[in-house]
Amino acid sequence: YHSGMRLLSVVLLLPASLAGQTLAPRPVVATLTGSFQDPALTESSGAARSRTLPGVLFTINDSGNDPVVFAFDTTGRALGSWRVPGVANRDWEALSVGPCPGGSCLYIADTGDNLERRPVVTIYRLREPATFARFGGTSDSTPLELDSALVRYPEHPNDVEALWAGDDGSLSLVTKGRRDGVRLFHVPVAAFGAGAAVTAELQQVLPMVPDQRLGRWVTDAARAPDGRRVAIRTYTELYLYPLYPSGGLGTPRVCNLAGLEPQGEGVEWLDDHRLLLTSERSFSLRGGPIHVVQCDA
């Protein structure tokens, strides 16, 4: 992406393959705003909007990459990167920003499990930086304030690429949909610092029919700033769910994303109506594309 590139707006309609679902089809209005410019960012697997640095977004690479948080803006401009000390990236798949004791925290979900064999997964929680010092490679005397939660599932391991944080710092996790449908789990805030694995509570089986052939596997989720809705995305669709005070989700509206991205992985709300989508790059693209979309026009 460069300043000479025109922004591309497209309207995508729901494919006929979803006609059997009891979900109201909606068009999505999408604008291509740029692509990732950091050459080290090859497999963006999540997105989160900073609460302390205006206009800044965060992303991460997924499995086998270094434990690094990247800062960028909606055009994909590289704003710096932060190698998180003392942790590993076994399969980082989701990223969220939410409240924590004393402020705002980044939640990094090392919860990817393609073979669904990991008995325990890890979610890291670390204080969100208030300045760019950590991202610019300069010294930062601010304490790291890193802790983690060890999580297991009640029946069997699950591949999870989506989470969001609640107002109390508890977490909601959504399975990718490899088996048993798409499931919503709850992890209490007490899991952080517990010193042992905590079993996530199954809260709901969501009204989504997983289908790898249609790209209907969950790759990310995000809670709206007003706390009233949750966006859950697949490779080819975007679901907007009402979020109830109990933590459960209502009936969603769905928008089609098919053909928009090489491999759509991330979603985050820019405000209560516009969402940012990120993708892994393709062989023909230098960096993964970034779109701003609206599903409720």
Buried (B, 14 or more C-beta within 10 A) or exposed (E): BEEEEEEEEBEBEBBEBBEEBEBEBBBBBBBBBBBBBBEEBBBBBBBBBBBEBEEBBBBBBBBEBEBBBBBBBBBBEBBBBBEBEEBEBBBBBBBBBBBBEEEBBBBBBBBBBEEBEBEEBBBBBBBBBBEBBBBBEEEBEEEEBBBBBBBBBEEEBBBBBBBBBBEEBBBBBBBBBBEEEBBBBBBBBEBBEEEEBBEBEBBBEBBBBBBEEBBBBBBBBBBBBEEEBBBBBBBBBBBBBEBEEEBBBEEBBBBBBBEBBBBBBBBBBBEEEBBBBBBBBEEEBEBBBBBBBBBBE
